[in-house]
């Protein structure tokens, strides 16, 4: 009686295949709910991308604490102008009193209540104009409109101001911005009010703002997954069927891939539940889906397809060689090592992304790596059970032998690669070197609005808004004024002898100077600050008039602090001892769609603002110098030396000092601003003029040394830095610095993750191959697609964004997968005694078709994502297709050329593990009867061959010589037939090719310098046989070598 195979055994009372199926079914049952919940958690917020420890994140969080979030929704439409504000005013009145809807209250985890509103504040352009034309500003209407142009008021398109576009800005309440789904509901509610209640067509409506950006990314990411994922699965289904020509096999492979993708998505939700329930987090940090993580199921789907196709081909080989009985177990044994190692190396490559400080990249790396390992478990459990229980019909190979045969043209190509391995290797290496030169040219780019397709609604709205209204991306500059530099209008400015204390009017002037400097930058359309809502500066030279005006303005600003709270606040005290700083906010608006280099813009912004800050710091140093002489700045006579081409700081300092002197009302105070040349001319006319100056100073060291050489005592002043407690300082924050930091970290993460993945995968290959050189050599074809594709990006100037970066580690994993399968078959051939050329040709026969199939199905399946309206997914799609194609070139052209050549000697033959596998396959007890299922492929019966049996118990001593002698005679007759055929096709002796290892003898070893292929000499006679006959010939030779002779 035949011994049952592993899957048919019933140690638990039920067959093992049924037990495995039940366990897998229980685990798969929780996948749909987890995947659905994961999709519902979709959240995208660029402000949360970087760790809280980063300076940019710390400053942004500080800004949020002081001024609140920039969660505003800007609403306008075609025809919303200053001449027709009826609908705008009605909408503003409606939104101010709009309560939370039940759905929104549920998302905010609160109960609906009349006092809980959807918006905290709503303002319109016309209302701001009215505010500016009344106290305290009392501006002319034209001046008020000019101050708001580029922010809340658009440019004039006609002869009067009535043609200007205006808008409404609604700030979301804490309930409405509790989560991205809550913001989504609030925005949809606003759109519903405008289109349904206000009767404004949706085509005329235009909305924008940070919450709208985040929600748009959510929507596009979900749309991509829902529409394109199904299309990708359909493409994979069609291509799998064309490859297998069998609906049952196709269904099995696609089912495993789809379940694996769904399981990877469900893991995100369940991990988030562990974060909340197990780790006590308020909200999950990693356990939430975002638009970048939406691509992860597609990656797992591709890798599952690859593994399933390879396992199916192992199953086909097992059926062809030893029949259907036990074929599943044999296929799993053969696939366990290459598929397991491929999964581990792929997981390593993906897990290397977890080292990134960019949260979406970190999450992608973590869950993709876990998903790959889960996929391996599903692959080795679900698919073998399906193959065992619903065994598909297997067609006989066209050549009648084992393995997957290649078409004639493919054999010609592989033969060319083997014969000309040196030429092929050199060409590939030169190609890599050429593309590698482009790697240093790679640049990164991260722009929130660029994540969306140019044709999507949000991008079209931003295009309209920037043309008709102004820029919308906020860039915040907050100037902090310590208590030591603030005073009342009746107090002395330099009472402590170290700092100049300013009145509210002087601090307002400082804010106006900073705003003016920022507005000079070309990307900025408008800067809003407290100065925007203050009176115009007084144009008068009368000291008394200036003092009176300063007093009135100071009092008005202090009385209006609540109304100006959006731009002027007291810092929330960080300790009881430290007095709070006064915070002056300047909110710049820059373009979202222009190709602005955020790094350059932030640097230009600092260069524009810092001269103003430096001027105030230098004034404090002058206070110290003059206080030592018991002189006040406001009553002093100062000489400031500047070069012919003076700096912005020089101009700012002169302006600040003149203002200080005017505030005291002293007629004695004078500021002499001169150059060394003009000073010399003046002293020639009035020699005692310099003596009347109480201080001579400059901001330029070379000028100070030049004057000292002329015996003129000139003090060189340098702005102090580092004392943020007692000095005026500026903080640059908002989305722009955060995006710029993310942009820089993107390249750093790319480099670090690739280096880490390459080293770890190389280490795994070294251990697997038991050869340091072999492991390093195996990495060459794996790096080929990365160098070629990313080098091309550098050459063509295509910036690397968050979507492109993810493809690097994915490509490395996919390339390693095919490399391991090819090298495994190559080493098995060496173990059987084949030379490197023969072993490479056999590896081609065994797995080249499967490699092409996986690339074709995975590549074209992912190609549909190139039609996504979410740019990272779009770039991920077309770049993955390119990388998969390049990886196939590396594995089917470069790798075989390396294996045939001298480098192939670094790859040792299969060790004891492979040998044990071969013996186990050859002598599986399940095959002893030679009986197969009814669906077993009928093949011409070859002569019965002797089999070496490794029994589970102590073997019984049997004399095998009589049976062996009879078999030897039968096999010898067949061998003689092969020899006769050899003589007919044998070429002249001078053209004989290299002798295989088996023909040299068991103890002879190939030399590295000895040609291993017919590139230096034509093939031997056995190379002219068909693959099936060549394989049988090799079995006969091995049988002769291993059979004992008398």
TAFENKA-V911071 format. One line per field, one symbol per residue. ss: DSSP state (~ for helix, > for strand, _ for the rest). psi: psi as a letter, one per 40 degrees, with the letter a starting at -180 (. if undefined). burial: 1 if it has 24 or more other C-alpha atoms within 12 Angstrom, else 0. A space follows every 50 residues. Layout:
ss->???
psi->???
burial->???
This chain:
ss->_____~~~_______~~~~~~~~~~~~~~_~~~~~~~~~~_____~~~__ ____~~~~~~~~~~~~~____>>>>>>___>__>_~~~~~~~~~~~__>_ _~~~~~~_________>_>>>>>>~~~~~~~~________~~~~~~~~>> __>_______~~~_>>_>>>>>_______~~~~~~~~~~~~~~~~~~___ _~~~>>>>_~~~~~~~~~~~~~~~~~~~~~~~~~~~~~~~~~~~__~~~~ ~~~~~~~~~~~~~~~~~~~~~~~~~~~_______________~~~~~~~~ ~~~~~~~~~~~~~~~~~~~~~~____~~~~~~~~~~~~~~~~~~~~~~~~ ~~~~~___~~~~~~~~~~~~~~~~~~~~~~~~~~~~~~~___________ _______~~~~~~~~~~~~_~~~~~~~~~~~~~~~~__~~~__>____~~ ~>____~~~~~~~~~~~~_>__>>>>>>>>>_~~~>______________ _>_~~~~~~~~~~~~~~~~____>>>>>_~~~~_________~~~~~~~~ ~~~~~~~~~________>>>___________>>>>>>>>>_______~~~ ~~~~~~~~~~~~~~~~~~~~~~~~~~~_____~~~_>>>>>______~~~ ~~~~~~~~~~~~~~_____>>>>>_~~~~~~~~~~_~~~~~~__>>>>__ ~~~~~~~~~_____>>____________>>>>>>~~~~~~~~~~~~~~~~ ~~~~~~~~~~~~~~~~~~~__~~~~~~~~~~~~~~~~~~~~~~~~~___> _~~~~~~~~~~~~~~~~~~~~~~~~~~~~~~____~~~~~~~~~~~~~~~ ~~~~~~~~~~~~~~~~~__>~~~~~~~~~~~~~~~~~~~~~~~~~~~~~~ _~~~~~_____~~~~~~~~~~~__~~~_______________________ __________~~~~~~~~~~~~~~~~~~~~~~~~~___~~~_____~~~~ ____________________~~~~__~~~~~~~~~~~~~~~~____
psi->hihiiddeigdeeiiddddddddddddddeddddddddddehhhhdeedi ieeiddddddddddddeiifgihhhiihegieegedddddddddddehih iddddddefiihidehididihiiddddddddeiiedfiidddddddehe cehiiheadieeehiaiihhhiidddfdiddddddddddddddddddefh iddeihiaidddddddddddddddddddddddddddddddddddfhdddd ddddddddddddddddddddddddddddeeidiiddfhiiddededdddd dddddddddddddddddddddeidheddddddddeddddddddddddddd dddeeiehdddddddddddddddddddddedddddddddghihhiiidee aiihiiiddddddddddddfdddddddddddddddddedeehiihhhdde eiideidddddddddddecaiehihhhhhhhidefiiideiidfdeedih hiidddddddddddddddeehdehdihhadddfiiiihgiehdddddddd dddddddddfdddeddehihhhheiddhiiihhhhhhihiideighhddd ddddddddddddddddddddddddddddefhideeihihhhiidgiiddd ddddddddddddddehedhihhhiiddddddddddgdedddehehhiieh dddddddddefhhhhhhhhiiegedeihihhhaadddddddddddddddd ddddddddddddddddddefhdddddddedddeddddddddddddefhih addddddddddddddddddddddddddddddeeiidddddddddddeddd dddddddddddeddeeeiehdddddddddddddddddddddedddddddd adddeehiiiadddddddddddfhdeeddeiiideihhihhihhiihhhg idahihhhheddddddddddddddddddddddddehiideeiaihidddd idehhiidehheifdeiiiideeeiidddddddddddddddehii.
burial->00001111000000011101100100110011011111111111111111 10000110111110011011111111111111001011101101110111 11111011000000011111111111111111100110100001111111 11111100001101111111111111111111111111111011000001 01001111111111111111111110011011111111110011000111 11111111111111111111111000000000011111111111111111 11111111111111111111111111111111111111111111111111 11111111111111111111111111111111111111001111111011 11111100001001111111110110011011001101100111111111 11100111111111111111111111111111111110100111101111 11111111111111111110101111111111111110000010011011 11110111011001111111100000000111111111111110011110 11011111111111111111111111100011111111111110000111 11111111111111100011111111001000000000010011111111 00110010000101111110000001111111111111111111111111 11111111011111110110101111111111111111111111000011 11111111111111111111111111111111111111111111111111 11111111111111111111111111111111111111111111111111 11111111110001001101111111110000000110000000110000 00000000000001000100100110010000000000000011111100 0000110001111110011111100111111111111111000000
